[in-house]
């Protein structure tokens, strides 16, 4: 721990047998509320009480804001700090909330749920006059640790009233679960869009990538097939700003990923709800990829949302997010001139795992089996994936449609399964 950065520790909230260690930190000028340490990463959460400034982006929920994540054995964190293309200052991993409000003529100020009181000029939001306060609480047991951020608002002059809580759940795994709860206690509907807003370092290797499962089509033997493309997209080749609309996104694959920040570090965002759009932007030093969901909370109603942040190392692509981990499958020609193909399967679990067996079956468009194999993954962790060469026979050809079925076993018991179409 940097002694200059952390001036004093108020209290250590670590249980003797807890697998997740959380320390509450007080710093005069820093934005850190607490430090969270697991065997796979270390995270720092922002103190909302010290973060109410117009210097920072004004569409973000202060509760549950992460300053940085440092994956084990890494020299520095994967999050960046700097000015975005929208001319505001951003850093770390926030939750952006874009409330939909009606701006009527002559309106001077408006309530932005979860954020604060906004000043209205020329029928647009000019700035945040007053940020709503947050409180946070830490609770722990032997299995998990929770850092909760709470906020409530009620005013005699406004029809908007609500209670809001954001829980950050840490366990003995390489994932963080973010749960949000909106209780509308006012007289009008609360609606808007919510998304994680990470600011990643682009790194010196210039091999950063993103993966956004989106719908593509391909003509095979005079018939057009729709499929979901999860191939990694190079950050270097992306435009400075891009939006993936809901029409292009998969309703089944509710995740996005970013990787290669440094030493093949990666991060995956999983949503409990279908994504409404995905936003991407980049600058010379940073990039951001954010999945957004829309929420509507009627008066007297309660609404929840949930995100999973998953960390790992060693994967250069992701094809599927499973209950037990991350899966990558790459099909490529044996050589630049070969008509035959080879395959490689990679698996990255959420936590330390031993003796995993993966059964992989490849079927053609008539659902006939053309390849099958059993692969033993002996010992893995989120910091070290295992891989196997897939057995593909000579009947596997380019420009044909194939279905790959995966079953994952532990101690001869089925624990997970997945199926997807392959287009070599």
C-alpha positions as CSV (number, residue, x, y, z in Angstrom):
1,X,0.0,0.0,0.0
2,X,1.3,3.4,-0.9
3,X,1.9,5.3,2.4
4,X,1.8,8.7,0.7
5,X,-1.5,8.0,-1.0
6,X,-3.3,6.4,2.0
7,X,-2.8,8.8,4.9
8,X,-4.6,6.8,7.6
9,X,-6.8,3.7,8.0
10,X,-9.9,4.2,10.1
11,X,-10.8,0.6,10.7
12,X,-10.0,-2.8,9.4
13,X,-13.2,-4.7,8.7
14,X,-11.6,-8.0,8.0
15,X,-13.0,-11.2,9.7
16,X,-10.5,-13.7,10.8
17,X,-11.8,-16.4,8.4
18,X,-13.1,-14.1,5.6
19,X,-11.7,-14.9,2.1
20,X,-12.3,-11.3,1.0
21,X,-10.5,-8.5,2.9
22,X,-12.1,-5.0,3.1
23,X,-10.5,-2.1,4.7
24,X,-12.2,1.3,5.2
25,X,-9.9,4.2,4.4
26,X,-10.1,7.9,5.1
27,X,-8.0,10.3,3.1
28,X,-8.2,14.1,3.2
29,X,-8.0,14.6,-0.6
30,X,-8.3,11.2,-2.1
31,X,-11.5,9.7,-3.4
32,X,-11.1,6.3,-1.9
33,X,-13.7,4.9,0.5
34,X,-12.4,1.4,0.9
35,X,-10.0,-1.2,-0.4
36,X,-11.1,-4.7,-1.3
37,X,-8.6,-7.6,-1.7
38,X,-9.2,-11.1,-3.1
39,X,-6.7,-13.7,-4.2
40,X,-7.3,-12.6,-7.8
41,X,-7.5,-8.8,-7.7
42,X,-7.6,-5.7,-5.6
43,X,-10.1,-2.9,-6.0
44,X,-10.6,0.6,-4.6
45,X,-14.1,2.1,-4.2
46,X,-14.8,5.8,-4.3
47,X,-16.1,7.7,-1.3
48,X,-19.3,9.4,-2.6
49,X,-19.1,12.2,0.1
50,X,-15.8,13.4,-1.5
51,X,-16.9,13.1,-5.1
52,X,-19.5,15.8,-5.6
53,X,-17.7,18.0,-8.0
54,X,-18.6,19.4,-11.4
55,X,-15.1,18.4,-12.5
56,X,-16.3,14.9,-13.1
57,X,-18.9,13.5,-15.4
58,X,-22.4,14.5,-14.2
59,X,-24.5,11.6,-15.3
60,X,-23.0,9.0,-12.9
61,X,-24.2,7.4,-9.8
62,X,-21.6,8.1,-7.1
63,X,-22.5,4.9,-5.2
64,X,-20.5,1.9,-6.3
65,X,-17.9,3.8,-8.3
66,X,-14.5,2.0,-8.5
67,X,-11.3,4.0,-8.7
68,X,-9.2,1.1,-10.1
69,X,-8.8,-2.7,-10.3
70,X,-5.4,-4.3,-10.0
71,X,-5.2,-7.9,-11.1
72,X,-2.8,-10.1,-9.2
73,X,0.9,-9.9,-10.2
74,X,0.2,-6.8,-12.4
75,X,2.4,-3.7,-12.1
76,X,-0.6,-1.3,-12.3
77,X,-4.3,-1.1,-12.6
78,X,-6.3,-1.6,-15.8
79,X,-8.4,1.6,-15.3
80,X,-7.4,4.9,-16.8
81,X,-7.9,8.6,-15.9
82,X,-8.4,11.4,-18.4
83,X,-10.6,13.6,-20.5
84,X,-13.3,11.8,-22.6
85,X,-14.3,12.9,-26.1
86,X,-17.3,14.6,-24.5
87,X,-14.9,17.1,-22.8
88,X,-15.5,15.8,-19.2
89,X,-13.1,14.2,-16.8
90,X,-13.5,10.5,-16.2
91,X,-11.7,7.7,-14.5
92,X,-12.1,4.2,-13.1
93,X,-15.5,2.3,-13.4
94,X,-18.7,4.2,-12.7
95,X,-22.3,3.5,-13.3
96,X,-23.7,6.1,-15.6
97,X,-27.4,6.9,-15.2
98,X,-29.1,9.0,-17.9
99,X,-32.5,9.9,-16.5
100,X,-35.3,10.8,-18.9
101,X,-36.9,14.0,-17.7
102,X,-39.3,16.4,-19.3
103,X,-37.9,19.9,-19.7
104,X,-40.8,22.3,-19.9
105,X,-40.5,26.0,-20.9
106,X,-39.5,28.3,-18.1
107,X,-38.1,25.4,-16.0
108,X,-35.1,26.6,-14.0
109,X,-34.0,23.4,-12.2
110,X,-34.8,19.6,-12.3
111,X,-34.4,16.6,-10.1
112,X,-32.1,13.9,-11.6
113,X,-32.8,10.7,-9.6
114,X,-29.6,9.2,-8.2
115,X,-27.5,12.3,-9.1
116,X,-28.7,15.7,-7.9
117,X,-30.4,19.0,-8.7
118,X,-29.6,20.2,-12.2
119,X,-29.7,23.8,-13.4
120,X,-31.7,24.3,-16.6
121,X,-30.6,26.9,-19.2
122,X,-32.1,27.3,-22.6
123,X,-34.2,24.2,-22.0
124,X,-31.1,22.0,-21.5
125,X,-29.3,20.7,-18.5
126,X,-26.4,23.1,-17.9
127,X,-24.8,21.7,-14.7
128,X,-25.4,20.0,-11.4
129,X,-26.1,22.6,-8.7
130,X,-26.3,20.1,-5.8
131,X,-25.4,16.4,-5.6
132,X,-27.5,14.1,-3.5
133,X,-25.5,12.6,-0.6
134,X,-24.8,8.9,-0.2
135,X,-24.0,6.7,2.8
136,X,-22.1,3.4,2.6
137,X,-22.0,0.3,4.8
138,X,-19.8,-2.8,4.9
139,X,-21.0,-6.3,5.9
140,X,-19.1,-9.5,5.8
141,X,-19.3,-13.2,6.5
142,X,-17.1,-16.2,5.7
143,X,-18.6,-16.6,2.1
144,X,-19.0,-13.0,0.8
145,X,-18.5,-9.4,1.6
146,X,-20.9,-6.5,0.6
147,X,-20.2,-2.8,0.3
148,X,-23.6,-1.0,0.1
149,X,-24.3,2.5,-1.0
150,X,-27.7,4.1,-0.2
151,X,-29.5,7.3,-1.1
152,X,-33.0,8.7,-0.6
153,X,-34.7,11.8,-1.8
154,X,-38.0,13.5,-0.9
155,X,-39.1,17.1,-1.4
156,X,-42.3,19.0,-0.8
157,X,-41.8,20.9,-4.1
158,X,-41.2,17.9,-6.4
159,X,-43.2,14.9,-7.5
160,X,-40.0,12.9,-7.7
161,X,-39.1,10.8,-4.6
162,X,-37.2,7.5,-4.3
163,X,-34.9,5.3,-2.4
164,X,-31.9,3.8,-4.1
165,X,-29.3,1.2,-3.0
166,X,-26.3,-0.3,-4.8
167,X,-24.7,-3.4,-3.4
168,X,-21.2,-4.4,-4.5
169,X,-20.8,-8.1,-3.7
170,X,-17.3,-9.8,-3.4
171,X,-16.7,-13.5,-3.1
172,X,-13.8,-16.0,-3.3
173,X,-13.9,-15.7,-7.1
174,X,-12.8,-13.4,-9.9
175,X,-16.2,-11.7,-10.2
176,X,-17.9,-8.7,-8.6
177,X,-21.7,-8.6,-8.5
178,X,-23.3,-5.2,-8.6
179,X,-27.0,-5.1,-7.6
180,X,-29.1,-1.9,-7.9
181,X,-32.5,-1.3,-6.3
182,X,-34.8,1.6,-7.2
183,X,-37.9,2.2,-5.0
184,X,-40.1,4.9,-6.5
185,X,-41.9,6.6,-3.6
186,X,-43.0,9.7,-5.7
187,X,-45.9,10.5,-7.9
188,X,-44.2,10.2,-11.3
189,X,-42.5,7.5,-13.3
190,X,-38.7,7.2,-13.1
191,X,-37.0,6.1,-16.3
192,X,-33.7,6.2,-18.0
193,X,-30.6,4.2,-19.0
194,X,-28.0,2.6,-16.7
195,X,-24.6,1.2,-17.8
196,X,-21.2,0.4,-16.3
197,X,-18.8,3.1,-17.6
198,X,-15.2,1.8,-17.5
199,X,-12.2,3.8,-18.7
200,X,-9.5,1.4,-19.8
201,X,-5.8,2.1,-20.4
202,X,-4.9,1.3,-24.0
203,X,-1.4,0.2,-23.0
204,X,1.8,0.1,-24.9
205,X,1.2,-3.2,-26.7
206,X,-1.6,-1.6,-28.8
207,X,-3.4,-4.9,-29.0
208,X,-6.5,-3.9,-27.0
209,X,-9.7,-5.5,-28.2
210,X,-13.4,-5.5,-27.4
211,X,-16.0,-8.2,-28.0
212,X,-19.7,-7.3,-28.5
213,X,-22.0,-10.3,-29.5
214,X,-23.9,-8.9,-32.4
215,X,-26.0,-10.3,-35.2
216,X,-24.4,-11.0,-38.6
217,X,-25.6,-12.8,-41.7
218,X,-23.8,-15.0,-44.2
219,X,-24.8,-16.7,-47.5
220,X,-24.0,-20.4,-47.6
221,X,-25.1,-22.4,-50.6
222,X,-27.6,-19.8,-51.8
223,X,-29.2,-19.6,-48.3
224,X,-28.7,-16.7,-45.9
225,X,-28.0,-17.7,-42.3
226,X,-28.1,-15.3,-39.3
227,X,-25.5,-15.9,-36.6
228,X,-24.0,-14.2,-33.6
229,X,-20.5,-12.8,-34.1
230,X,-18.3,-12.7,-31.0
231,X,-15.0,-12.2,-32.7
232,X,-12.7,-9.7,-31.0
233,X,-12.7,-6.2,-32.6
234,X,-9.4,-4.3,-32.6
235,X,-9.6,-1.0,-30.6
236,X,-7.0,0.5,-33.0
237,X,-9.3,-0.2,-36.0
238,X,-12.5,1.1,-34.4
239,X,-13.8,4.5,-35.0
240,X,-13.4,7.1,-32.2
241,X,-17.1,6.7,-31.3
242,X,-19.6,4.0,-32.2
243,X,-22.9,2.7,-31.0
244,X,-24.2,-0.9,-31.3
245,X,-28.0,-0.5,-31.4
246,X,-30.5,-3.0,-29.9
247,X,-31.4,-4.3,-33.4
248,X,-27.8,-5.6,-33.8
249,X,-27.3,-7.1,-30.3
250,X,-28.0,-10.6,-29.3
251,X,-30.9,-11.1,-26.9
252,X,-29.4,-14.3,-25.6
253,X,-25.8,-13.2,-25.1
254,X,-26.1,-10.5,-22.5
255,X,-22.4,-9.6,-22.2
256,X,-19.5,-7.6,-23.6
257,X,-15.8,-7.9,-23.0
258,X,-12.5,-6.0,-23.3
259,X,-9.0,-7.4,-23.2
260,X,-5.3,-6.9,-23.9
261,X,-5.0,-3.8,-21.7
262,X,-1.7,-5.2,-20.4
263,X,-0.3,-8.7,-20.3
264,X,-3.6,-10.1,-21.8
265,X,-5.7,-8.9,-18.9
266,X,-9.4,-8.9,-19.6
267,X,-12.7,-7.9,-18.1
268,X,-16.2,-9.1,-18.9
269,X,-19.6,-7.3,-18.2
270,X,-22.6,-9.6,-17.8
271,X,-26.2,-8.2,-17.6
272,X,-29.2,-9.9,-16.1
273,X,-31.3,-8.0,-18.7
274,X,-31.1,-7.8,-22.5
275,X,-28.9,-4.9,-23.6
276,X,-30.5,-1.9,-25.3
277,X,-27.3,-0.6,-26.8
278,X,-23.5,-0.6,-26.4
279,X,-21.4,2.5,-26.5
280,X,-17.7,2.6,-27.5
281,X,-15.3,5.5,-27.6
282,X,-11.5,6.0,-27.6
283,X,-8.8,8.6,-27.2
284,X,-5.1,8.3,-27.7
285,X,-4.6,7.0,-24.2
286,X,-7.9,5.3,-23.2
287,X,-11.0,3.5,-24.4
288,X,-14.4,2.7,-23.0
289,X,-17.0,0.1,-23.8
290,X,-20.4,0.3,-22.0
291,X,-23.5,-2.0,-22.2
292,X,-26.7,0.0,-21.4
293,X,-30.1,-1.2,-20.2
294,X,-33.3,0.9,-20.0
295,X,-35.3,1.0,-16.8
296,X,-38.8,2.3,-16.0
297,X,-40.1,2.4,-12.4
298,X,-43.8,3.3,-11.9
299,X,-44.9,5.2,-8.7
300,X,-45.0,2.8,-5.7
301,X,-43.0,0.1,-7.6
302,X,-39.6,-1.4,-7.0
303,X,-37.1,-2.3,-9.8
304,X,-33.7,-4.1,-9.6
305,X,-30.8,-4.6,-12.0
306,X,-27.7,-6.6,-11.8
307,X,-24.2,-6.6,-13.4
308,X,-21.4,-9.0,-13.1
309,X,-17.8,-7.9,-13.6
310,X,-15.5,-10.8,-14.3
311,X,-11.7,-10.6,-14.4
312,X,-9.1,-12.9,-16.0
313,X,-5.8,-13.2,-17.9
314,X,-4.5,-15.1,-20.8
315,X,-7.5,-15.1,-23.2
316,X,-7.2,-13.3,-26.6
317,X,-10.9,-13.7,-27.3
318,X,-14.2,-14.8,-25.7
319,X,-17.0,-16.8,-27.4
320,X,-19.2,-17.6,-24.4
321,X,-19.7,-16.7,-20.8
322,X,-20.7,-19.8,-18.8
323,X,-21.9,-20.3,-15.2
324,X,-18.4,-21.7,-14.4
325,X,-16.2,-19.4,-16.5
326,X,-15.2,-18.0,-19.9
327,X,-14.9,-20.1,-23.1
328,X,-12.9,-19.3,-26.2
329,X,-13.0,-21.4,-29.4
330,X,-10.9,-20.5,-32.4
331,X,-11.1,-22.3,-35.8
332,X,-8.4,-21.5,-38.4
333,X,-6.7,-23.2,-41.4
334,X,-3.8,-25.4,-40.7
335,X,-1.7,-23.2,-43.0
336,X,-2.2,-20.2,-45.3
337,X,-2.9,-22.6,-48.3
338,X,-4.6,-25.5,-46.5
339,X,-8.2,-26.4,-47.0
340,X,-8.2,-28.3,-43.7
341,X,-8.8,-26.7,-40.4
342,X,-7.6,-26.9,-36.8
343,X,-9.3,-25.7,-33.6
344,X,-8.3,-24.6,-30.2
345,X,-10.5,-24.5,-27.1
346,X,-9.6,-22.3,-24.1
347,X,-11.4,-22.3,-20.8
348,X,-11.0,-19.7,-18.0
349,X,-12.8,-20.4,-14.7
350,X,-14.1,-17.9,-12.1
351,X,-11.9,-19.4,-9.3
352,X,-9.4,-22.1,-8.6
353,X,-10.6,-25.3,-10.4
354,X,-9.2,-28.8,-10.7
355,X,-10.1,-31.8,-12.8
356,X,-12.5,-30.3,-15.3
357,X,-13.4,-32.4,-18.3
358,X,-14.9,-30.8,-21.5
359,X,-16.8,-32.8,-24.1
360,X,-17.0,-31.0,-27.5
361,X,-19.2,-32.2,-30.3
362,X,-19.2,-30.6,-33.8
363,X,-22.3,-31.2,-36.0
364,X,-23.0,-30.2,-39.6
365,X,-26.2,-28.5,-40.9
366,X,-28.0,-31.9,-40.9
367,X,-27.0,-32.4,-37.2
368,X,-24.7,-35.3,-38.1
369,X,-21.7,-35.6,-35.8
370,X,-18.5,-34.9,-37.7
371,X,-16.2,-34.5,-34.8
372,X,-16.1,-35.3,-31.1
373,X,-13.5,-35.1,-28.4
374,X,-13.0,-35.2,-24.6
375,X,-10.4,-32.8,-23.1
376,X,-9.0,-32.8,-19.6
377,X,-8.3,-29.4,-17.9
378,X,-6.4,-30.4,-14.9
379,X,-5.7,-27.2,-12.9
380,X,-6.8,-23.6,-13.8
381,X,-7.5,-20.3,-12.2
382,X,-8.7,-16.9,-13.5
383,X,-5.0,-16.0,-13.9
384,X,-4.1,-19.1,-15.9
385,X,-6.5,-20.7,-18.5
386,X,-6.0,-24.1,-19.9
387,X,-6.5,-25.1,-23.6
388,X,-6.9,-28.1,-25.8
389,X,-6.5,-28.8,-29.5
390,X,-9.9,-29.7,-31.0
391,X,-10.1,-32.8,-33.1
392,X,-11.5,-31.8,-36.5
393,X,-11.6,-34.4,-39.3
394,X,-11.2,-33.7,-43.1
395,X,-15.0,-33.4,-43.5
396,X,-14.8,-30.0,-41.8
397,X,-14.9,-27.4,-44.6
398,X,-15.0,-23.6,-45.0
399,X,-18.3,-21.8,-45.9
400,X,-20.5,-24.4,-44.2
401,X,-22.6,-24.3,-41.2
402,X,-21.6,-26.1,-38.0
403,X,-23.0,-26.5,-34.5
404,X,-20.6,-26.9,-31.6
405,X,-22.0,-28.4,-28.3
406,X,-19.9,-28.1,-25.1
407,X,-20.5,-30.0,-21.9
408,X,-18.4,-29.3,-18.8
409,X,-17.9,-32.0,-16.1
410,X,-16.4,-32.0,-12.7
411,X,-16.0,-35.3,-10.8
412,X,-18.1,-36.9,-13.5
413,X,-21.0,-34.6,-12.8
414,X,-22.3,-32.2,-15.5
415,X,-21.9,-28.6,-14.2
416,X,-22.4,-26.5,-17.4
417,X,-23.2,-26.7,-21.1
418,X,-23.3,-24.4,-24.1
419,X,-24.0,-24.6,-27.8
420,X,-23.1,-22.2,-30.6
421,X,-22.7,-22.0,-34.4
422,X,-19.2,-22.0,-35.9
423,X,-18.3,-20.2,-39.2
424,X,-14.7,-21.0,-40.2
